[in-house]
Amino acid sequence: MEPLHFDFNQILSTSMILFAIIDILGSIPIIISLRKKAGHIQSEKATIVATAIMILFLFGGKAVLNVIGVDVQSFAIAGSLVIFFIAMEMVLGIHFFRDEAPETVSIVPLAFPLIAGAGSLTTLLSLKTEYRTENILIGVLLNMVFVYFVLKNTARLEKLLGKTGLNVLRKSFGVILLAIAIKLFRTNTGL
């Protein structure tokens, strides 16, 4: 068994990338809408389920890809394209992926796909091509702590940041994601 090698730079990078992909701050309007429809969101349950999904995919995603005959580099290239479109969505305000909010709030719309969606799962496998698993795991856990905090304090954050603040934050992280998507694409294609 290989010894653990914790690297602060890798932890910081993976945390920032996942923070931008999960985009929990940008999802505050969706979460508020879901909360109004259901009356209550189970923040703890949603966070635990999303964390479990992401950790399972981090460790078992490669095996799933092997079963369907796809290598990690090809998945990373596909992931870079998904990240690219998510970033374009954030910067331009065009919606490629999100459907209308469901009528009821449950684990399915909140934990998956809102928190642990296609973008974050794709990103996890893409990150595995460049970073050590233990550093990615810490990045996931740090993000899930932040997700829990946001879910518990959605109304306060909306008042604090305002619509303009949320839009600026979302667009800023969108530009960062564009750069990350291009880097992942270049790394895995050899360009």
Protein Blocks (a to p, Z undefined) as FASTA:
>chain_A
ZZddddfklmmmmmmmmmmmnommlmmmmmmmmmmmnopacfklmmmmmmmmmmmmmmmm
mmmmmmnopafklmmmmmmmmmmmmmmmmmnopafkbccddfbdcfklmmpmklmgmklm
mmmmmmmmmmcfklmmmmmmmmmmmmmmmmmmmmmmmmmnommlmmmmmmmmmmmmmmmm
mmmmmmmnoZZ
